[in-house]
Amino acid sequence: MAQTAIMAVTDMGPARMTGVTEAPTLREQRATQTREHIRDVAIGLFEQQGLRATTVEEIARAAGIAPRTFFRYFPTKEDVVLDWFGSVRAFVEHAPLVGDTPRATLRAIEQIVESGLGLLFSDLGKGVDVRPYQQFRRLVEAEPDLLSVMTSREWELRQLAVARLVDHFAGRADPLEVGMIFEVATATVRTALDAWSTDPSIDLVTHYRQARAALAALVTP
């Protein structure tokens, strides 16, 4: 699969959550193909010679495009690897928040995530290719600059998510519990992804359920 697995598993905006989607136009399909081609070429170069040593001009030349075309799709080199943050941000901004208590809201979010993962694997039939996600992990572990950018964006997502949750509860919940909703929700997804990258013989949905069960076992008296 051309796109990275991490982008695929987080491609769960409001339309996808409800199962209501529109078929992409030919122009949109071509744009997607171009984006994926640039990503594949760039990540290949990053793995060969490192992100810092790879220039946009090199990527453009290897992809058969002009440098300005690269910037139409990706603002920076780091965005090639972290492009999936756009999908995550859309989910954080638009995922429906329900439940009168932090526990109920967390459970609702977990159900939405699990449903989205189930839709993804169902749509792809044979499942999601784990190799692009493994490639992503290797790059992040090897590139301090990339890790720094990712950490900064994760913090921005947390601030956005917590602000939405605070508005949702409007003072009806303990601020510490509200903040923990995001931490717990993301921790189970991250744990499931890590387990999946190590053991892809088990699909990501199952790993996600197991991560949630493990967390419940740890915190239940």
PyRosetta script that sets phi, psi and omega in degrees:
from pyrosetta import init, pose_from_sequence

init()
pose = pose_from_sequence("MAQTAIMAVTDMGPARMTGVTEAPTLREQRATQTREHIRDVAIGLFEQQGLRATTVEEIARAAGIAPRTFFRYFPTKEDVVLDWFGSVRAFVEHAPLVGDTPRATLRAIEQIVESGLGLLFSDLGKGVDVRPYQQFRRLVEAEPDLLSVMTSREWELRQLAVARLVDHFAGRADPLEVGMIFEVATATVRTALDAWSTDPSIDLVTHYRQARAALAALVTP")
pose.set_psi(1, 133.4)
pose.set_omega(1, -172.0)
pose.set_phi(2, -70.5)
pose.set_psi(2, -43.1)
pose.set_omega(2, -177.4)
pose.set_phi(3, -77.6)
pose.set_psi(3, 156.8)
pose.set_omega(3, -179.2)
pose.set_phi(4, -69.6)
pose.set_psi(4, 149.1)
pose.set_omega(4, -178.8)
pose.set_phi(5, -64.5)
pose.set_psi(5, -37.3)
pose.set_omega(5, -179.0)
pose.set_phi(6, -63.0)
pose.set_psi(6, -34.9)
pose.set_omega(6, 176.4)
pose.set_phi(7, -69.9)
pose.set_psi(7, -39.4)
pose.set_omega(7, -177.7)
pose.set_phi(8, -64.0)
pose.set_psi(8, -45.5)
pose.set_omega(8, -175.2)
pose.set_phi(9, -73.7)
pose.set_psi(9, -13.0)
pose.set_omega(9, 177.1)
pose.set_phi(10, -107.1)
pose.set_psi(10, 8.2)
pose.set_omega(10, 179.0)
pose.set_phi(11, -82.0)
pose.set_psi(11, 69.5)
pose.set_omega(11, -172.3)
pose.set_phi(12, -132.4)
pose.set_psi(12, 61.1)
pose.set_omega(12, 177.3)
pose.set_phi(13, -72.1)
pose.set_psi(13, -179.1)
pose.set_omega(13, -175.8)
pose.set_phi(14, -56.9)
pose.set_psi(14, -41.3)
pose.set_omega(14, -178.6)
pose.set_phi(15, -63.9)
pose.set_psi(15, -43.3)
pose.set_omega(15, -179.6)
pose.set_phi(16, -66.8)
pose.set_psi(16, -35.0)
pose.set_omega(16, -179.6)
pose.set_phi(17, -63.2)
pose.set_psi(17, -35.2)
pose.set_omega(17, -177.9)
pose.set_phi(18, -92.6)
pose.set_psi(18, -5.4)
pose.set_omega(18, -179.6)
pose.set_phi(19, 80.7)
pose.set_psi(19, 6.8)
pose.set_omega(19, -179.0)
pose.set_phi(20, -102.6)
pose.set_psi(20, 104.7)
pose.set_omega(20, 179.5)
pose.set_phi(21, -133.5)
pose.set_psi(21, 156.1)
pose.set_omega(21, 177.9)
pose.set_phi(22, -108.4)
pose.set_psi(22, 144.0)
pose.set_omega(22, 178.7)
pose.set_phi(23, -64.8)
pose.set_psi(23, 134.5)
pose.set_omega(23, 179.9)
pose.set_phi(24, -67.0)
pose.set_psi(24, 147.4)
pose.set_omega(24, 176.2)
pose.set_phi(25, -73.8)
pose.set_psi(25, 168.1)
pose.set_omega(25, 179.0)
pose.set_phi(26, -60.4)
pose.set_psi(26, -39.2)
pose.set_omega(26, 179.2)
pose.set_phi(27, -63.7)
pose.set_psi(27, -42.4)
pose.set_omega(27, 178.5)
pose.set_phi(28, -65.3)
pose.set_psi(28, -38.4)
pose.set_omega(28, 178.2)
pose.set_phi(29, -62.9)
pose.set_psi(29, -43.3)
pose.set_omega(29, 180.0)
pose.set_phi(30, -65.5)
pose.set_psi(30, -39.7)
pose.set_omega(30, 178.2)
pose.set_phi(31, -63.1)
pose.set_psi(31, -40.8)
pose.set_omega(31, 178.3)
pose.set_phi(32, -63.7)
pose.set_psi(32, -42.7)
pose.set_omega(32, 179.2)
pose.set_phi(33, -63.2)
pose.set_psi(33, -41.3)
pose.set_omega(33, 178.9)
pose.set_phi(34, -64.6)
pose.set_psi(34, -44.8)
pose.set_omega(34, 178.7)
pose.set_phi(35, -59.1)
pose.set_psi(35, -45.9)
pose.set_omega(35, -178.8)
pose.set_phi(36, -66.4)
pose.set_psi(36, -37.1)
pose.set_omega(36, 178.2)
pose.set_phi(37, -63.8)
pose.set_psi(37, -46.8)
pose.set_omega(37, 178.9)
pose.set_phi(38, -60.3)
pose.set_psi(38, -43.5)
pose.set_omega(38, -179.3)
pose.set_phi(39, -61.4)
pose.set_psi(39, -46.2)
pose.set_omega(39, -178.7)
pose.set_phi(40, -61.1)
pose.set_psi(40, -44.7)
pose.set_omega(40, -179.3)
pose.set_phi(41, -65.2)
pose.set_psi(41, -46.4)
pose.set_omega(41, -177.1)
pose.set_phi(42, -63.2)
pose.set_psi(42, -45.7)
pose.set_omega(42, -178.2)
pose.set_phi(43, -65.7)
pose.set_psi(43, -35.2)
pose.set_omega(43, 175.1)
pose.set_phi(44, -60.1)
pose.set_psi(44, -42.2)
pose.set_omega(44, 178.4)
pose.set_phi(45, -68.6)
pose.set_psi(45, -39.8)
pose.set_omega(45, 178.8)
pose.set_phi(46, -59.4)
pose.set_psi(46, -40.6)
pose.set_omega(46, -179.4)
pose.set_phi(47, -68.9)
pose.set_psi(47, -33.0)
pose.set_omega(47, -177.5)
pose.set_phi(48, -75.8)
pose.set_psi(48, -43.1)
pose.set_omega(48, -170.5)
pose.set_phi(49, -131.2)
pose.set_psi(49, 3.3)
pose.set_omega(49, 178.2)
pose.set_phi(50, 92.2)
pose.set_psi(50, 150.8)
pose.set_omega(50, -177.7)
pose.set_phi(51, -67.9)
pose.set_psi(51, -44.9)
pose.set_omega(51, -176.0)
pose.set_phi(52, -63.8)
pose.set_psi(52, -35.9)
pose.set_omega(52, -177.2)
pose.set_phi(53, -80.2)
pose.set_psi(53, -11.5)
pose.set_omega(53, -177.4)
pose.set_phi(54, -95.0)
pose.set_psi(54, 127.9)
pose.set_omega(54, -180.0)
pose.set_phi(55, -98.1)
pose.set_psi(55, 159.3)
pose.set_omega(55, 176.3)
pose.set_phi(56, -61.2)
pose.set_psi(56, -36.5)
pose.set_omega(56, 179.5)
pose.set_phi(57, -62.1)
pose.set_psi(57, -40.1)
pose.set_omega(57, 177.6)
pose.set_phi(58, -64.0)
pose.set_psi(58, -43.4)
pose.set_omega(58, 179.3)
pose.set_phi(59, -61.5)
pose.set_psi(59, -46.4)
pose.set_omega(59, -178.7)
pose.set_phi(60, -61.8)
pose.set_psi(60, -43.6)
pose.set_omega(60, -179.6)
pose.set_phi(61, -62.8)
pose.set_psi(61, -44.6)
pose.set_omega(61, -178.9)
pose.set_phi(62, -68.5)
pose.set_psi(62, -30.1)
pose.set_omega(62, -179.6)
pose.set_phi(63, -86.9)
pose.set_psi(63, -8.3)
pose.set_omega(63, -179.7)
pose.set_phi(64, 73.7)
pose.set_psi(64, 34.5)
pose.set_omega(64, 180.0)
pose.set_phi(65, -131.0)
pose.set_psi(65, 170.3)
pose.set_omega(65, 174.5)
pose.set_phi(66, -85.0)
pose.set_psi(66, 151.1)
pose.set_omega(66, 178.3)
pose.set_phi(67, -54.3)
pose.set_psi(67, -36.6)
pose.set_omega(67, -179.9)
pose.set_phi(68, -64.4)
pose.set_psi(68, -29.1)
pose.set_omega(68, 175.7)
pose.set_phi(69, -66.8)
pose.set_psi(69, -39.5)
pose.set_omega(69, 176.6)
pose.set_phi(70, -54.7)
pose.set_psi(70, -47.1)
pose.set_omega(70, -175.6)
pose.set_phi(71, -72.3)
pose.set_psi(71, -14.3)
pose.set_omega(71, 173.4)
pose.set_phi(72, -71.6)
pose.set_psi(72, -24.6)
pose.set_omega(72, -177.4)
pose.set_phi(73, -105.6)
pose.set_psi(73, -32.4)
pose.set_omega(73, -175.7)
pose.set_phi(74, -136.9)
pose.set_psi(74, 122.3)
pose.set_omega(74, -179.8)
pose.set_phi(75, -65.3)
pose.set_psi(75, -33.3)
pose.set_omega(75, -177.8)
pose.set_phi(76, -142.2)
pose.set_psi(76, 169.0)
pose.set_omega(76, 175.3)
pose.set_phi(77, -62.4)
pose.set_psi(77, -39.9)
pose.set_omega(77, -179.5)
pose.set_phi(78, -60.0)
pose.set_psi(78, -32.6)
pose.set_omega(78, -178.7)
pose.set_phi(79, -66.7)
pose.set_psi(79, -20.6)
pose.set_omega(79, 176.0)
pose.set_phi(80, -61.6)
pose.set_psi(80, -42.3)
pose.set_omega(80, -178.0)
pose.set_phi(81, -83.3)
pose.set_psi(81, -33.2)
pose.set_omega(81, -174.7)
pose.set_phi(82, -104.2)
pose.set_psi(82, 22.3)
pose.set_omega(82, -177.4)
pose.set_phi(83, -60.1)
pose.set_psi(83, -27.5)
pose.set_omega(83, -178.8)
pose.set_phi(84, -64.1)
pose.set_psi(84, -15.4)
pose.set_omega(84, 179.4)
pose.set_phi(85, -61.5)
pose.set_psi(85, -27.3)
pose.set_omega(85, 177.7)
pose.set_phi(86, -62.8)
pose.set_psi(86, -40.9)
pose.set_omega(86, 177.9)
pose.set_phi(87, -67.0)
pose.set_psi(87, -40.6)
pose.set_omega(87, 179.1)
pose.set_phi(88, -64.3)
pose.set_psi(88, -42.6)
pose.set_omega(88, -179.6)
pose.set_phi(89, -62.5)
pose.set_psi(89, -41.4)
pose.set_omega(89, 178.5)
pose.set_phi(90, -61.1)
pose.set_psi(90, -39.7)
pose.set_omega(90, 178.0)
pose.set_phi(91, -65.3)
pose.set_psi(91, -45.3)
pose.set_omega(91, -179.9)
pose.set_phi(92, -62.5)
pose.set_psi(92, -37.1)
pose.set_omega(92, -178.0)
pose.set_phi(93, -74.2)
pose.set_psi(93, -32.4)
pose.set_omega(93, -168.3)
pose.set_phi(94, -119.6)
pose.set_psi(94, -9.7)
pose.set_omega(94, 179.9)
pose.set_phi(95, -59.0)
pose.set_psi(95, 131.6)
pose.set_omega(95, -178.8)
pose.set_phi(96, -65.2)
pose.set_psi(96, 136.8)
pose.set_omega(96, 177.8)
pose.set_phi(97, -107.6)
pose.set_psi(97, 119.0)
pose.set_omega(97, 178.7)
pose.set_phi(98, -131.2)
pose.set_psi(98, 163.4)
pose.set_omega(98, 179.2)
pose.set_phi(99, 108.7)
pose.set_psi(99, 138.8)
pose.set_omega(99, -178.6)
pose.set_phi(100, -89.9)
pose.set_psi(100, -11.8)
pose.set_omega(100, 179.9)
pose.set_phi(101, -127.4)
pose.set_psi(101, 157.5)
pose.set_omega(101, 176.7)
pose.set_phi(102, -55.3)
pose.set_psi(102, -40.8)
pose.set_omega(102, 179.9)
pose.set_phi(103, -61.2)
pose.set_psi(103, -45.8)
pose.set_omega(103, -178.6)
pose.set_phi(104, -65.5)
pose.set_psi(104, -39.0)
pose.set_omega(104, 179.6)
pose.set_phi(105, -67.2)
pose.set_psi(105, -41.5)
pose.set_omega(105, 177.2)
pose.set_phi(106, -60.7)
pose.set_psi(106, -44.4)
pose.set_omega(106, 179.9)
pose.set_phi(107, -62.0)
pose.set_psi(107, -38.9)
pose.set_omega(107, 179.4)
pose.set_phi(108, -65.7)
pose.set_psi(108, -41.6)
pose.set_omega(108, 178.1)
pose.set_phi(109, -63.6)
pose.set_psi(109, -42.2)
pose.set_omega(109, 179.6)
pose.set_phi(110, -62.4)
pose.set_psi(110, -37.7)
pose.set_omega(110, 177.9)
pose.set_phi(111, -66.8)
pose.set_psi(111, -38.2)
pose.set_omega(111, 177.7)
pose.set_phi(112, -63.4)
pose.set_psi(112, -46.2)
pose.set_omega(112, 179.7)
pose.set_phi(113, -61.9)
pose.set_psi(113, -46.0)
pose.set_omega(113, -179.1)
pose.set_phi(114, -62.8)
pose.set_psi(114, -39.9)
pose.set_omega(114, 178.2)
pose.set_phi(115, -64.1)
pose.set_psi(115, -40.0)
pose.set_omega(115, 178.6)
pose.set_phi(116, -64.7)
pose.set_psi(116, -41.8)
pose.set_omega(116, 177.1)
pose.set_phi(117, -63.9)
pose.set_psi(117, -40.2)
pose.set_omega(117, 178.4)
pose.set_phi(118, -63.1)
pose.set_psi(118, -41.4)
pose.set_omega(118, 177.8)
pose.set_phi(119, -62.3)
pose.set_psi(119, -41.9)
pose.set_omega(119, -178.9)
pose.set_phi(120, -60.3)
pose.set_psi(120, -51.2)
pose.set_omega(120, -178.1)
pose.set_phi(121, -67.2)
pose.set_psi(121, -33.8)
pose.set_omega(121, 177.8)
pose.set_phi(122, -66.6)
pose.set_psi(122, -44.0)
pose.set_omega(122, -179.8)
pose.set_phi(123, -61.4)
pose.set_psi(123, -38.4)
pose.set_omega(123, -175.1)
pose.set_phi(124, -85.7)
pose.set_psi(124, -5.1)
pose.set_omega(124, 174.8)
pose.set_phi(125, 70.8)
pose.set_psi(125, -78.0)
pose.set_omega(125, -176.7)
pose.set_phi(126, -82.1)
pose.set_psi(126, -3.7)
pose.set_omega(126, 177.7)
pose.set_phi(127, 102.9)
pose.set_psi(127, 177.3)
pose.set_omega(127, -176.9)
pose.set_phi(128, -90.8)
pose.set_psi(128, 136.1)
pose.set_omega(128, 177.3)
pose.set_phi(129, -71.5)
pose.set_psi(129, 121.3)
pose.set_omega(129, -176.5)
pose.set_phi(130, -76.8)
pose.set_psi(130, -19.5)
pose.set_omega(130, -172.4)
pose.set_phi(131, -60.2)
pose.set_psi(131, -41.1)
pose.set_omega(131, 177.4)
pose.set_phi(132, -62.0)
pose.set_psi(132, -34.4)
pose.set_omega(132, 177.6)
pose.set_phi(133, -69.6)
pose.set_psi(133, -38.4)
pose.set_omega(133, 176.5)
pose.set_phi(134, -62.9)
pose.set_psi(134, -38.2)
pose.set_omega(134, 177.4)
pose.set_phi(135, -63.7)
pose.set_psi(135, -43.8)
pose.set_omega(135, 177.6)
pose.set_phi(136, -57.9)
pose.set_psi(136, -45.6)
pose.set_omega(136, -179.5)
pose.set_phi(137, -61.9)
pose.set_psi(137, -42.0)
pose.set_omega(137, 179.9)
pose.set_phi(138, -61.5)
pose.set_psi(138, -41.7)
pose.set_omega(138, -179.2)
pose.set_phi(139, -64.9)
pose.set_psi(139, -44.9)
pose.set_omega(139, -179.2)
pose.set_phi(140, -63.4)
pose.set_psi(140, -40.4)
pose.set_omega(140, -179.6)
pose.set_phi(141, -68.3)
pose.set_psi(141, -28.5)
pose.set_omega(141, -175.9)
pose.set_phi(142, -93.2)
pose.set_psi(142, -15.1)
pose.set_omega(142, -172.9)
pose.set_phi(143, -118.8)
pose.set_psi(143, 99.6)
pose.set_omega(143, 179.5)
pose.set_phi(144, -58.0)
pose.set_psi(144, -37.7)
pose.set_omega(144, 179.9)
pose.set_phi(145, -63.0)
pose.set_psi(145, -40.2)
pose.set_omega(145, -179.9)
pose.set_phi(146, -67.0)
pose.set_psi(146, -42.1)
pose.set_omega(146, 178.8)
pose.set_phi(147, -62.6)
pose.set_psi(147, -38.2)
pose.set_omega(147, 179.3)
pose.set_phi(148, -64.0)
pose.set_psi(148, -44.8)
pose.set_omega(148, 178.7)
pose.set_phi(149, -63.6)
pose.set_psi(149, -43.0)
pose.set_omega(149, -179.0)
pose.set_phi(150, -63.4)
pose.set_psi(150, -41.5)
pose.set_omega(150, 178.7)
pose.set_phi(151, -61.3)
pose.set_psi(151, -41.8)
pose.set_omega(151, 178.7)
pose.set_phi(152, -63.1)
pose.set_psi(152, -41.7)
pose.set_omega(152, -179.3)
pose.set_phi(153, -71.2)
pose.set_psi(153, -34.6)
pose.set_omega(153, 176.4)
pose.set_phi(154, -63.1)
pose.set_psi(154, -37.9)
pose.set_omega(154, 178.1)
pose.set_phi(155, -65.1)
pose.set_psi(155, -41.2)
pose.set_omega(155, 177.3)
pose.set_phi(156, -61.2)
pose.set_psi(156, -41.5)
pose.set_omega(156, 178.4)
pose.set_phi(157, -63.7)
pose.set_psi(157, -39.6)
pose.set_omega(157, 178.6)
pose.set_phi(158, -62.4)
pose.set_psi(158, -44.8)
pose.set_omega(158, 179.6)
pose.set_phi(159, -60.7)
pose.set_psi(159, -41.2)
pose.set_omega(159, 179.2)
pose.set_phi(160, -65.4)
pose.set_psi(160, -45.0)
pose.set_omega(160, -178.5)
pose.set_phi(161, -64.6)
pose.set_psi(161, -45.4)
pose.set_omega(161, -179.1)
pose.set_phi(162, -64.1)
pose.set_psi(162, -38.9)
pose.set_omega(162, 178.0)
pose.set_phi(163, -60.7)
pose.set_psi(163, -41.6)
pose.set_omega(163, 177.0)
pose.set_phi(164, -63.9)
pose.set_psi(164, -42.0)
pose.set_omega(164, -179.0)
pose.set_phi(165, -67.2)
pose.set_psi(165, -40.2)
pose.set_omega(165, 177.3)
pose.set_phi(166, -60.4)
pose.set_psi(166, -44.3)
pose.set_omega(166, 177.2)
pose.set_phi(167, -62.4)
pose.set_psi(167, -39.6)
pose.set_omega(167, -178.2)
pose.set_phi(168, -62.4)
pose.set_psi(168, -44.8)
pose.set_omega(168, -176.7)
pose.set_phi(169, -84.8)
pose.set_psi(169, -22.9)
pose.set_omega(169, 174.7)
pose.set_phi(170, 48.4)
pose.set_psi(170, 48.3)
pose.set_omega(170, 176.5)
pose.set_phi(171, 82.8)
pose.set_psi(171, 3.5)
pose.set_omega(171, -177.4)
pose.set_phi(172, -88.5)
pose.set_psi(172, -0.1)
pose.set_omega(172, -177.2)
pose.set_phi(173, -136.5)
pose.set_psi(173, 154.3)
pose.set_omega(173, 178.1)
pose.set_phi(174, -64.1)
pose.set_psi(174, 129.4)
pose.set_omega(174, -179.1)
pose.set_phi(175, -56.3)
pose.set_psi(175, -34.0)
pose.set_omega(175, 178.8)
pose.set_phi(176, -65.3)
pose.set_psi(176, -41.1)
pose.set_omega(176, 178.5)
pose.set_phi(177, -66.8)
pose.set_psi(177, -39.0)
pose.set_omega(177, 179.4)
pose.set_phi(178, -60.9)
pose.set_psi(178, -45.2)
pose.set_omega(178, 179.3)
pose.set_phi(179, -63.8)
pose.set_psi(179, -32.3)
pose.set_omega(179, -178.2)
pose.set_phi(180, -71.4)
pose.set_psi(180, -21.7)
pose.set_omega(180, 179.7)
pose.set_phi(181, -57.6)
pose.set_psi(181, -49.1)
pose.set_omega(181, -179.5)
pose.set_phi(182, -65.1)
pose.set_psi(182, -43.0)
pose.set_omega(182, -178.0)
pose.set_phi(183, -61.6)
pose.set_psi(183, -45.0)
pose.set_omega(183, -178.8)
pose.set_phi(184, -68.3)
pose.set_psi(184, -44.4)
pose.set_omega(184, -178.0)
pose.set_phi(185, -61.0)
pose.set_psi(185, -43.2)
pose.set_omega(185, -178.4)
pose.set_phi(186, -75.9)
pose.set_psi(186, -32.6)
pose.set_omega(186, -179.4)
pose.set_phi(187, -63.8)
pose.set_psi(187, -40.3)
pose.set_omega(187, -179.5)
pose.set_phi(188, -69.0)
pose.set_psi(188, -38.1)
pose.set_omega(188, 177.4)
pose.set_phi(189, -64.9)
pose.set_psi(189, -46.0)
pose.set_omega(189, -178.9)
pose.set_phi(190, -63.0)
pose.set_psi(190, -41.8)
pose.set_omega(190, 179.4)
pose.set_phi(191, -63.8)
pose.set_psi(191, -40.7)
pose.set_omega(191, 179.0)
pose.set_phi(192, -65.0)
pose.set_psi(192, -41.4)
pose.set_omega(192, 178.8)
pose.set_phi(193, -63.3)
pose.set_psi(193, -42.5)
pose.set_omega(193, 179.3)
pose.set_phi(194, -63.6)
pose.set_psi(194, -42.3)
pose.set_omega(194, 178.9)
pose.set_phi(195, -65.4)
pose.set_psi(195, -39.7)
pose.set_omega(195, 179.8)
pose.set_phi(196, -64.6)
pose.set_psi(196, -39.5)
pose.set_omega(196, -179.5)
pose.set_phi(197, -66.2)
pose.set_psi(197, -28.0)
pose.set_omega(197, 177.9)
pose.set_phi(198, -84.1)
pose.set_psi(198, -36.3)
pose.set_omega(198, -178.1)
pose.set_phi(199, -132.8)
pose.set_psi(199, 77.7)
pose.set_omega(199, -178.8)
pose.set_phi(200, -73.6)
pose.set_psi(200, -2.4)
pose.set_omega(200, 176.5)
pose.set_phi(201, -68.0)
pose.set_psi(201, -20.3)
pose.set_omega(201, 174.7)
pose.set_phi(202, -104.0)
pose.set_psi(202, 131.0)
pose.set_omega(202, -175.8)
pose.set_phi(203, -68.8)
pose.set_psi(203, 160.9)
pose.set_omega(203, -174.3)
pose.set_phi(204, -63.8)
pose.set_psi(204, -35.2)
pose.set_omega(204, 179.3)
pose.set_phi(205, -59.7)
pose.set_psi(205, -44.5)
pose.set_omega(205, 179.7)
pose.set_phi(206, -65.0)
pose.set_psi(206, -42.3)
pose.set_omega(206, 176.8)
pose.set_phi(207, -60.2)
pose.set_psi(207, -39.1)
pose.set_omega(207, -179.7)
pose.set_phi(208, -64.5)
pose.set_psi(208, -44.3)
pose.set_omega(208, 177.9)
pose.set_phi(209, -62.5)
pose.set_psi(209, -40.4)
pose.set_omega(209, 179.9)
pose.set_phi(210, -66.4)
pose.set_psi(210, -36.7)
pose.set_omega(210, 178.1)
pose.set_phi(211, -64.6)
pose.set_psi(211, -42.5)
pose.set_omega(211, 178.1)
pose.set_phi(212, -64.7)
pose.set_psi(212, -40.5)
pose.set_omega(212, 179.0)
pose.set_phi(213, -65.1)
pose.set_psi(213, -40.1)
pose.set_omega(213, 179.2)
pose.set_phi(214, -64.0)
pose.set_psi(214, -40.7)
pose.set_omega(214, 177.9)
pose.set_phi(215, -64.3)
pose.set_psi(215, -44.1)
pose.set_omega(215, 179.4)
pose.set_phi(216, -60.2)
pose.set_psi(216, -39.4)
pose.set_omega(216, 179.6)
pose.set_phi(217, -66.5)
pose.set_psi(217, -32.9)
pose.set_omega(217, -179.5)
pose.set_phi(218, -72.4)
pose.set_psi(218, -36.6)
pose.set_omega(218, -172.9)
pose.set_phi(219, -98.0)
pose.set_psi(219, -11.6)
pose.set_omega(219, 180.0)
pose.set_phi(220, -80.7)
pose.set_psi(220, 127.9)
pose.set_omega(220, -178.6)
pose.set_phi(221, -60.8)
pose.dump_pdb("model.pdb")
